[in-house]
Amino acid sequence: MFLLGVVLVASLRHERRIAADANTVWEVVRRPESIPQWFPGIVSCTVEGDLRVITTATGLEIPEEIMSIDDTLRHFAYRITAAPYTFHLGVIDVIEIATNDSLCVYSTTALPDTLALLIAGGTVGALDQIQRLAESSRVAS
């Protein structure tokens, strides 16, 4: 946890070593509309400019603001902009380690902190899917 003003905020980070080059991993996550392919429980989304609205398997629509998609740094940042979140920041970074070896880091910071735990649990499944897609793409190349 860290301080946001004077409020404690939950911040969780999961990472996954992936047997694919960083650009291949980045291609899996860099397009905002691709999230239903790799984040568990998200069945669809719409993207207009910097607004992405995801739809969960239960039919819940959640608006998100896309804050950064940096192809040079392989950095994607977004925030949920609706209640019950009072603050949210999701960040995905893809780091090159070596040829066909990269690290994908998915961080979630949120208030209320119980919601950070909820999303962070989903990020583990997301990393599983990102790994599967990137590694199968590498084999197919």
Sine and cosine of phi, psi and omega as CSV:
sin_phi,cos_phi,sin_psi,cos_psi,sin_omega,cos_omega
0.00,0.00,0.49,-0.87,0.10,-1.00
-0.66,-0.75,0.18,-0.98,-0.06,-1.00
-1.00,0.00,0.74,-0.67,0.15,-0.99
-0.89,-0.46,0.98,-0.20,-0.20,-0.98
0.94,0.34,-0.92,-0.40,0.07,-1.00
-0.87,-0.49,0.25,0.97,-0.05,-1.00
-0.97,-0.26,0.72,-0.69,0.10,-1.00
-0.95,0.30,0.72,-0.70,-0.03,-1.00
-0.83,-0.56,0.70,-0.71,0.05,-1.00
-0.98,0.20,0.74,-0.67,0.04,-1.00
-0.71,-0.70,0.86,-0.52,-0.05,-1.00
-0.82,-0.58,0.54,-0.84,-0.03,-1.00
-0.67,-0.74,0.73,-0.68,0.10,-0.99
-0.83,-0.56,0.53,-0.85,0.01,-1.00
-0.66,-0.75,0.38,-0.92,-0.02,-1.00
-0.59,-0.81,0.78,-0.62,0.13,-0.99
-0.99,0.15,0.77,-0.63,-0.11,-0.99
-0.81,-0.58,0.73,-0.69,-0.01,-1.00
-1.00,0.10,0.91,0.42,0.06,-1.00
-0.38,-0.93,0.43,-0.90,0.00,-1.00
-0.94,0.35,0.40,-0.92,-0.11,-0.99
-0.86,0.51,-0.60,0.80,0.01,-1.00
-0.91,0.41,-0.58,0.81,0.05,-1.00
-0.91,0.41,-0.70,0.72,0.04,-1.00
-0.90,0.44,-0.69,0.72,-0.01,-1.00
-0.86,0.51,-0.64,0.77,0.00,-1.00
-0.87,0.48,-0.48,0.88,0.04,-1.00
-0.92,0.39,-0.65,0.76,-0.17,-0.99
-0.96,-0.27,-0.22,0.97,-0.18,-0.98
-0.95,0.31,-0.43,0.90,-0.01,-1.00
-1.00,0.01,0.88,-0.47,-0.07,-1.00
-0.83,0.55,-0.52,0.85,-0.03,-1.00
-0.97,0.25,-0.13,0.99,-0.04,-1.00
-0.99,0.12,-0.12,0.99,-0.12,-0.99
-0.82,0.57,-0.57,0.82,0.03,-1.00
-0.90,0.44,-0.35,0.94,0.00,-1.00
-0.97,0.25,-0.38,0.92,-0.13,-0.99
-0.72,-0.70,-0.13,0.99,0.04,-1.00
-0.96,-0.28,0.87,-0.49,-0.06,-1.00
-0.86,0.50,0.67,-0.74,0.07,-1.00
1.00,0.05,-0.13,0.99,0.08,-1.00
-0.99,-0.16,0.86,-0.50,-0.10,-0.99
-0.98,-0.20,-0.37,0.93,0.04,-1.00
-0.30,-0.96,0.19,-0.98,0.10,-1.00
-0.35,-0.94,0.35,-0.94,0.15,-0.99
-0.83,-0.56,0.54,-0.84,0.01,-1.00
-0.75,-0.66,0.81,-0.59,0.11,-0.99
-0.71,-0.70,0.94,-0.35,-0.05,-1.00
0.87,0.49,-0.82,-0.57,-0.01,-1.00
-0.99,-0.14,0.28,0.96,0.05,-1.00
-0.95,-0.32,0.82,-0.58,0.11,-0.99
-0.87,-0.50,0.75,-0.67,0.09,-1.00
-0.90,-0.43,0.91,-0.42,0.02,-1.00
-1.00,-0.07,0.50,-0.87,0.07,-1.00
-0.86,-0.51,0.81,-0.59,-0.01,-1.00
-1.00,0.08,0.20,-0.98,0.01,-1.00
-0.87,0.48,-0.40,0.91,0.03,-1.00
-1.00,0.07,-0.02,1.00,0.02,-1.00
1.00,-0.04,0.00,1.00,0.02,-1.00
-0.94,0.33,0.77,-0.64,0.07,-1.00
-0.98,-0.19,0.77,-0.64,-0.06,-1.00
-0.82,-0.57,0.89,-0.46,0.03,-1.00
-0.99,0.16,0.63,-0.78,0.03,-1.00
-0.72,-0.69,0.57,-0.82,0.12,-0.99
-0.98,-0.18,0.82,-0.58,0.07,-1.00
-0.99,0.13,0.88,-0.48,-0.10,-0.99
-0.99,-0.11,-0.54,0.84,-0.06,-1.00
-0.35,-0.94,0.72,-0.69,0.22,-0.97
-0.74,-0.67,0.98,-0.21,-0.10,-1.00
-0.92,-0.38,0.97,-0.26,-0.03,-1.00
-0.93,0.37,-0.48,0.88,0.01,-1.00
-0.94,0.33,-0.73,0.68,0.00,-1.00
-1.00,0.07,-0.18,0.98,-0.12,-0.99
0.80,0.60,0.87,0.49,-0.11,-0.99
-0.75,-0.67,0.80,-0.60,0.01,-1.00
-0.81,-0.59,0.81,-0.59,0.01,-1.00
-0.75,-0.66,0.65,-0.76,0.02,-1.00
-0.52,-0.85,0.28,-0.96,0.07,-1.00
-0.64,-0.77,0.62,-0.78,0.12,-0.99
-0.97,0.24,0.72,-0.69,-0.13,-0.99
-0.93,-0.37,0.23,0.97,-0.08,-1.00
-0.82,-0.58,0.34,-0.94,0.12,-0.99
-0.88,0.48,0.49,-0.87,0.20,0.98
-1.00,0.04,0.12,0.99,0.01,-1.00
-0.97,0.25,0.73,-0.68,0.17,-0.99
-0.99,-0.14,-0.34,0.94,0.10,-0.99
-0.40,-0.92,0.66,-0.75,0.09,-1.00
-0.46,-0.89,0.64,-0.77,0.15,-0.99
-0.57,-0.82,0.83,-0.55,0.10,-0.99
-0.91,-0.41,0.71,-0.70,-0.03,-1.00
-0.70,-0.71,0.73,-0.68,0.12,-0.99
-0.86,-0.51,0.81,-0.58,0.07,-1.00
-0.84,-0.53,0.68,-0.73,0.07,-1.00
-0.90,-0.43,0.84,-0.54,-0.11,-0.99
-0.88,-0.47,0.77,-0.63,0.04,-1.00
-0.98,0.21,0.78,-0.62,0.09,-1.00
-0.98,-0.22,-0.75,0.67,0.03,-1.00
-0.29,-0.96,-0.03,-1.00,0.08,-1.00
-0.85,0.52,0.77,-0.64,-0.02,-1.00
0.82,0.58,0.58,0.81,0.03,-1.00
-0.47,-0.88,0.90,-0.44,-0.02,-1.00
-0.61,-0.79,0.19,-0.98,0.02,-1.00
-0.83,-0.55,0.80,-0.61,0.08,-1.00
-0.94,-0.33,0.83,-0.55,-0.05,-1.00
-0.90,-0.44,0.81,-0.59,0.00,-1.00
-0.86,-0.51,0.90,-0.43,-0.04,-1.00
-0.92,-0.40,0.60,-0.80,0.06,-1.00
-0.73,-0.68,0.77,-0.63,0.09,-1.00
-0.80,-0.60,0.75,-0.66,-0.07,-1.00
-0.39,-0.92,0.40,-0.91,0.19,-0.98
-0.77,-0.64,0.72,-0.69,-0.08,1.00
-0.92,0.40,0.49,-0.87,-0.13,-0.99
-0.89,0.45,-0.45,0.89,0.04,-1.00
-0.89,0.45,-0.50,0.86,0.04,-1.00
-0.96,0.29,-0.48,0.88,0.10,-0.99
-0.89,0.45,-0.66,0.76,0.02,-1.00
-0.90,0.44,-0.64,0.77,0.01,-1.00
-0.88,0.47,-0.77,0.63,-0.01,-1.00
-0.93,0.38,-0.66,0.75,-0.02,-1.00
-0.86,0.51,-0.57,0.82,0.08,-1.00
-0.88,0.47,-0.65,0.76,0.04,-1.00
-0.92,0.38,-0.49,0.87,-0.02,-1.00
-0.92,0.39,-0.46,0.89,0.06,-1.00
-0.90,0.43,-0.72,0.70,0.07,-1.00
-0.90,0.43,-0.59,0.81,0.04,-1.00
-0.89,0.46,-0.70,0.72,0.02,-1.00
-0.89,0.46,-0.59,0.81,0.08,-1.00
-0.86,0.52,-0.73,0.68,-0.02,-1.00
-0.94,0.35,-0.66,0.75,0.05,-1.00
-0.86,0.52,-0.70,0.72,0.03,-1.00
-0.88,0.48,-0.74,0.67,-0.02,-1.00
-0.87,0.50,-0.73,0.69,-0.02,-1.00
-0.91,0.41,-0.69,0.72,-0.03,-1.00
-0.93,0.38,-0.70,0.72,-0.03,-1.00
-0.94,0.35,-0.58,0.82,0.04,-1.00
-0.96,0.29,-0.51,0.86,0.07,-1.00
-0.92,0.39,-0.63,0.78,0.01,-1.00
-0.90,0.43,-0.65,0.76,0.01,-1.00
-0.92,0.38,-0.62,0.79,-0.03,-1.00
-0.95,0.31,-0.37,0.93,-0.05,-1.00
-0.94,0.34,0.00,0.00,0.00,0.00
